[in-house]
Amino acid sequence: MMKTPDELSTPSLLMDVTRVRRNAERMSARAVDNGVSLRPHVKTHKCVEVARIATEGHSGAVTASTIAEIEAFAAHGFKDFTYAVPIVPAKLPRIIRLLTSGTKVNLLTDDPDMPAELDKAARAAGVDFDVFLKVDCGYHRCGVEPGSKEAVQTVRGISDAAGLNFAGILTHAGHSYHGNSKEEIAEIAGAERDVMCEFAEELRSSGIPVPVISIGSTPTMTHVDHLEGIDEIRPGNYVFFDAFQATLGSCGFEDCAITVLASVVHRSFTNKKAIVDAGSIALSKDRGPVDIDGGCGYGRVLDLAGEDTGLRVGSLSQEHGEITVEAPALLDKLKVGTKVRILANHSCLTAAQFDHYEVMEGDSIVDRWEIHRGW
């Protein structure tokens, strides 16, 4: 017998699967219309069933942020991965086990010393590593400066190694999350594309083939004007979106697909507040788009039907979320035991706090899908 959200214990993680499918269809169509391959990132959801929705009609290739994700998804039939964190030697034994089991895993590096290390390990194991060069297109977290001596040296190290295949160049415009307007994000998206295409042309002009140019984040892929010259995109957050993305303008609030179900455990008319049983362990402590919405807090408080109450989670401790409620009439409705839904700022971090999703279709809970966590 199907349940309703009101019958669940709290905190629980609710997923609106209709919205997930709609979000996935939109990004899929965007990839097809622009003539690029879609390799969606699974780090947002870490869920096999969601990945199947996101890859429907495409090759089934995905991007992952942990080897545990790759191992779990490979066990469920996925066979083509990009491990989107610069590789270190200590992780290679697990990668080699995956490769020898028939799973394709692209690696990436931005360090000129790594090709020799990777080549040595590949030849010793009797395998080939497919390796991307990680490029910095303005985020300044990881990656080499395009066109720099270090970048060319690293590419040549990969290309010249007997045990390595140069897979191409890859970047992530993470600074797009800090854009303050659609126009600013669109500018970052255009720069991400252009920087990579120009660098690829430099490499090709010097005699180095570049098989794949891989880019993409949810903000840039929802705002970019065209993808000419690009081969592959890797957005991930778009399947769920979140309060951050809606505030940025990447989606509408009606597109956000996951919420945390919580119960009111305390209220105070004197202190004008309600306390729910969803704290930082359930919601994460991502402050979200504070540069755009200074009052965003740690999430938007929705009623059980998913309608915005206008309230925000203003502070968090480990198991408690505090909501300021100025209107006595509204606080009167938030009796102890009342269930609410919280639209968190960052769906990736929120999902990673839970073991499973309660899958909603309409007003009913229709299934439970596992979240594959770990490193």
Beta strands, then each sheet from edge to edge (+ up, - down):
strand 1: 12-16
strand 2: 37-38
strand 3: 62-64
strand 4: 80-83
strand 5: 104-109
strand 6: 129-135
strand 7: 164-171
strand 8: 213-215
strand 9: 232-233
strand 10: 258-268
strand 11: 273-276
strand 12: 300-302
strand 13: 308-316
strand 14: 321-324
strand 15: 339-343
strand 16: 356-361
strand 17: 364-370
sheet 1: 17+ 16- 1- 10+ 11- 14+ 13- 12+ 15-
sheet 2: 2+ 9+ 8+ 7+ 6+ 5+ 4+ 3+
end
